[in-house]
Amino acid sequence: MKRRNFLVKTIIGAISITGITGLPAIARTIPAKKGKVLLRLGICADLHQDIIPDGPQRLQTFITAMNNDQPDFIIQMGDLCVPKPSNQTIIDIWNQFKGPKYHVIGNHDTDGGYSHDQVVSFWNAKGKYYSFDTCGYHFIVLNANEEKEIPKYQGSPSIISNDQKKWLEQDIASTNLPVIVFCHQGLDNDTGGGVYQGNLVRVIFDRANVKAGYKKVQMVLSGHHHQDYYNVINGVHYIQINSMSYQYMGPEYAHAHYDEATERANPSIKYTAPYKDPIWASLTIYSNGTAKITGRKSVFLRPAPQEMKRPEFHSGYPDVPYISDRTISI
């Protein structure tokens, strides 16, 4: 694409940021013919083994499905489990996948005072942040849980350090391949724990695309928010992957969903609205520039958020127990 045309599209994209609904209707209409499959991957997010009572069963369902589907790789988007010995069963299940597998660190993976290095070692992850190439694409895994560098910053760590930003800029510049980014917290979500000053990271993507003269950074996937939405900012697709397990409700909506013994053994579960079945997504990219997200669907265990009278847009987007199917042009 000519540089002039690219800049025009970039300007238009800046004006046409998608709205808050995040519904599948905002995806562009794509011709039925998709072209050759370039890559397929399986994505799950926010298992929360340390909260949900049936974490091993949920993860096993995902891994069994992935071994049957045989994608090029799988990735979990963070908040998997803290690195304590009793969680070894989660890692053993994860490692049953017969192919490449990758990890993103989430903010709850260090609960209890664990370090990022301990998480990386326990999971056998590639690093706290890193990149890799496969199937003609360059993939970047970010860590938005770094130490609080902002003097008056409040809340759980949701920061990408200046050093990591410099690494990110250099890493994108070092490849000639199209780029897909993974980050636990949303770089496009300011409604509830998104990356602090995420706009400064988005600018890195925008500048890389302008410098390349084409859309080099194509897609950014996140977890963390336990929601289901999709935004386009300056031509870059930002896709939220819902939790495998539940929607967080908080103390205001505390309610029992399991039997008394299960609730007692898992004291934080009362602050959630669990999904009956685990959910995840598959991403397929085709040679004609089409990307297809295929998501799993479930239902809430009762009472559902709506039955507890939580406002529909409490967190900016609706509480839903599914991941939407989407077909987009990248």
N, C-alpha and C positions, 0 to 999 in steps of 0.2 A: 504494500500500500504506500502511495506517495506520502511524504511527510506533511504536505499541506492538507491533504484529505484527512490524515490521522489527527492533526491538530483541530480541525473543524469538528470531527467526531468527539474528540476529547472535551471540547467546550460544550457541545450539545449534551454530552453525558453528565457534565457537572451540573447542568441546569435540570436534567431529568432524573435526579435521584429518586429511587422508588419510594412509595409511601409506606406507612406504618403497618399495613395489613399483612404484608409478606405472603399473600395468597398466591397459589400457582398461576393465577391469571396474569401476573406481571411478567412471567416468562414469555419470550417471543415464540410465535408460531413457527414451527420448523417443518419443512417438507418431510414426507413419509420416508424417503430414501435417506438413510443415515450414512452410507459409505462403509468403509472397512473399519473394524474395531482396532484402535490403536492401543488402548489399555483398559483394564478393568481392575477396580479395587474395592475392598470392603471396608466400611468405616463404622466404628461404634464410639460412643461417648458417654462419660459420666455413669459408669456402672455403680460407683459408690458402694463397694464391698463392705466398707466399715459402717454403713447405715442400713442398707437393704438386707433383709433376712435370707434371701435366696440368691445372693450374688453368684455363687459357683454354678448354679443351674442356669441362670440367665446367660452367663458367659459361655457355658458349654453349648447352649443352643446356637449361639452365634458361631462358635468355632466349628461345630459340626456342619452348619450350613455353608460356611466358607470352604471347608474341605470338599464338600460336594460341588460347590460352584467353581472352585479353583481360579480365583482372581489372581492378578499378577502380584499383588501384595495386600496385606491388611494393615490398618492403623487404628489405634485407640487414641481418643482425643483428650485424655486426661481425667482426673478424679477416678482412677481405677482402684487403687488401694494403697494404704501406707505400707512402708517396708518393714513389717514386723513378721516374725516367723510363722504366726498362725495364718498369714495370708499367702503362704507358699503355694497352697492349693490353687489360688487364682493364677499365679505365674505358670504352674504346671499345666493348667488348662489352656492358657494362652499359647504356650509352647507346643501344644498339639497341632497347631496349624502347620501344614506341610508346604511351607513357602516363606518368602520374606515377610517380616512383621516389624512394625515400628511403633514407637511410643511418643506421646506428647505429655509433658508434665502439667498437671492441673494444680490449682491452688490448695485443694484438700489432700493432695498426695504427701504433703509434709506435715499434716496435722499431728500434734503430739510432740513437736519439736524436732522432727526428722529433717535432715538436710537434703538438698537437691542431689548431692553426690551419693547419699545413701539410697535415694530413690533410683537413680541411674544404675547403681550396682545391683540392687535387688531385682530390678526389672530386666537387667542386662540390656539396657537401652543404648543407643549409639552415642548419646551425649545429652547435655542439658539443652542445647540447641545445635542443629546440624543440618546438613543437606545431603541429597543423594540423587543419582540419575537412574532412570529406568524407562524403557519403552519410549524413548525419544522425548522424555520430559525431565525437567529439573524440579525436584521437590525440596521445599524448605520447611523445617520444623522449628518454630520459635518457642521461647520460654518467657511468658509474660508474668512470671512469678518472682521476679528478682527483688532484691532488698529495696526497702523504701528509700529512694534517693531524694524525694521531694519533702522538704522540711515540714509542711503542714498537711501532707497527704493523710487521709483517714481511710480506714477499711482494710480488707485483706489485700496482700500484695497483688497488684495488677499492673505491673510496670515492666517495660522493656528498657533496659539500661542504654545509655549512650554508646557504650562499648558494643553492645549487641546490635544496635542500629547501624553502627559503622560496619560491623561484620556483615550485616544483611545487605547493605548497599554494595559492598565489595563482592559478596557472593553472587548477587544478581548480575553484576557487571562481568563476572568471570565466566558466565555460560552463554552460549548461543542458542540454547534450547528454550522452549516455552516453559514458564514457571507456574507452579501451583504451590500455595503456602498453607501450612497448618498452624493454628494457634489455639490454645485452649479457650481463652477469652476472646470475645468478639472485638474486632478492630472497627466495626461499624455500629456498635451498640453502646450508647451512653446511658441506657435506662436502668442498668443494674449490674455493676461490676465489670463492665467492658474495659478494655485496655486503657489505662490512663494516658491521655493525650494521644489516642489512637490516630488522630489526624496526622500526626508527625510521621507515623509509620506509613500511612496511606500515601503521603507525599513522596516517600521513597519509591513506592510502586509507580506513582504517576510520572515522576521524573525519569524512571527507568524506561517507561513506555515511550515517553517523548523522545528520549535519547536514542532508543532503538529504532524509532520511526514506525513501529507497529505495536500491537498489544502483546508485549513480552510477558508481563505478569497477568495471567488470565483469571485466576480464581483463588479465593481465600476461604478456607473452611474453618469453622470454629465449633466448640461445644459450650460448656459452662452454664449457659443461660437456660438450659432445659426447655427450649422453645423450638418453634418451627417457622422459620422465615427466610427470606431471600431478598437481598438488596443489590443494586448496581450503582456504583459510584465511580464516575469518570471511566466508565467502560469495564471496570474490574468487577467480577461477580463475587459477592460475599454470601456464603451459604452457611446457615446455622444447622447443626446436626443435633437433634433432640436427645435427651438422656435415654439410656437403655432402660431406666428403672422407674423414674418418678418425676413429678413436679414438686418443687419445694414450696410449702405453704407458710411455714413459720408458726411461732407460738400462738398467734391470734386465732389460727384455724386448727389447733391441735385436735386430733380425732383418732380413734382406734380404727384400724382396718384389718387387723389380724387378731388371733386369739390372745388371751391374756398372757400366756407363757411367752409367745413370740414377741409381744409388745414389751414385756419386761426384759427379755434378753436383748432387745434392740431399742433402747430408750429414745433414740432420735427419730424413729420411723413414724411416730405420731405427728411429726411436723411436716409430713409429706403427703402427697396424693399419689400412691403407687399405680403403675401400669400393670394390668393383669399379666401381660406377656412382654418379653424383652423386644425392643425395637432397635433397628440399625438401618444403614443405607448402603447401597452399591452405587458406584460411580463408573460409568462407561463413557469413554471419549472416542469419537469416530473421526475418520479422515476428512470429512467435509466440514469440520469445525463445530459439530454438534456434541453437546455433553448431556447425558441423561442420568438424573438421580432417580433411583428406584428405592422407595422407603417402605419400611414395615409399619403396619398399623396394629394398634391394640385398643383397649378400653380402660377407663379408670376403674379401680376397685371402688366400690361405694363406701362412703359418700364421695362423689366427684366434686371438684372445685365449685362447679355451678350449684350443686346441692348445698354446699357450705356457704353460698351467697358471696363468694369472692367476686369482685368486679371483673368483667371480662378482660379488660385491658390493664389489669393490676400491674403487670410488669412491662407494659408497652405493647405486648403481643398476646394473643389468646393462649390460655392453658389448653393444650391438646395432647392426646396420647398417641401421636403418630408422627411420621416423617413424610412429607408430601412428595409425590412423584413430580419431577420437574424436567422439562426439556428446554435447554437454553443454547444460544449461539455464542460460542467463545471466539 
